[in-house]
Amino acid sequence: MQLPREVIVGNDTLGHVAAICKKLGFSRSAFVVTGTKTFEIAGHKVIDFLEDAKIDAAHLLVFSSTAETVAMVSAKIKEQKPQVVLGVGGGTKIDVAKLSAAKQNLPFISIPTTASHDGVASPLASIKGSEKPYSVMAQAPMAIIADTAVIVKASHRLAASGCSDVIAKFTAVRDWHLAHKVKGEYYGEYSASLALMSAKLVAKNADSIRPNNEGGLRILLEALISCGVAMSIAGSSRPSSGSEHLFSHALDLVASKPALHGEQVGVGAIMMAYLHGLNWQRIKSKLEKVGAPTNASELGVEPQDITDSLIKAKTIRPERYTILNERKLTPKLAKSLAKKTDVA
Ligand SMILES: [Zn+2]
């Protein structure tokens, strides 16, 4: 089990970066992976804080999370030989930093600038354009620094998407339990409970997750981090990713302009909750409350994309047993599921 050693969530916490690096034994050199926009928002501050503390901080701007980018960053890290790699940004920068550092057997520190999904604390990385359209094992961050003063400035759409990714654990955990019951798959009660508790907390506090509310954002960040930790405890993405994630991965391939990961997963969770016989209306109303999409038009995709993705979903990752293996969705059944849940 690989777990983060230092987790800091709070207002103006970016300034702790050098002290945390030193505490963890990285007092000489660091390598910062960031993007153009995130460099301006937080990246340059992180570099300044490190250099002020006499930690040599090289940096690299990345623009995508493809396998080529990971190979390029990995080569640069190998050349620079830093003690630690820091990822400063939203999804792609964190994913690239996490995987590139793992490839060089170096520890990684996660500094998210948005709260859009649970990758900020998970041991997995999502790499675009690979054969596998889902996340692969990389490594858990050794530390996480989530500065709410930085993250609160990001668009509310991103936080709403993060809420959806957390609320989706209601169906993810159900799918995992189903695989345990039917296929005898390992089921970790502790990690399942942790993911479920995060979903319950975000659902309960849905009212407070609104623009410019740091209190609500803090709850969301803690939930996202807990979901990441749940994956580290389980040793797989199982507690956080079930049929609703398969639906989202399928939609990424089917739609001409896919929406955000969390947004798609949330809509998937509405439909998968229906298949599981869970209270799908409640999931839908919580998503509405946080301002997340609940149907095809809000996602900006075609109704046909929804039904096509519902059918394609179970082919994305055949070894992952979910409710989609139990309910064989024909085009007609998929269409009716989307209609009954008001998704399309
Ligand atoms: Zn997710």
Boltz pocket constraint, residues with backbone or C-beta under 6 A from the ligand:
constraints:
  - pocket:
      binder: B
      contacts: [[A, 117], [A, 118], [A, 165], [A, 240], [A, 241], [A, 245], [A, 261], [A, 262], [A, 265]]
      max_distance: 6.0
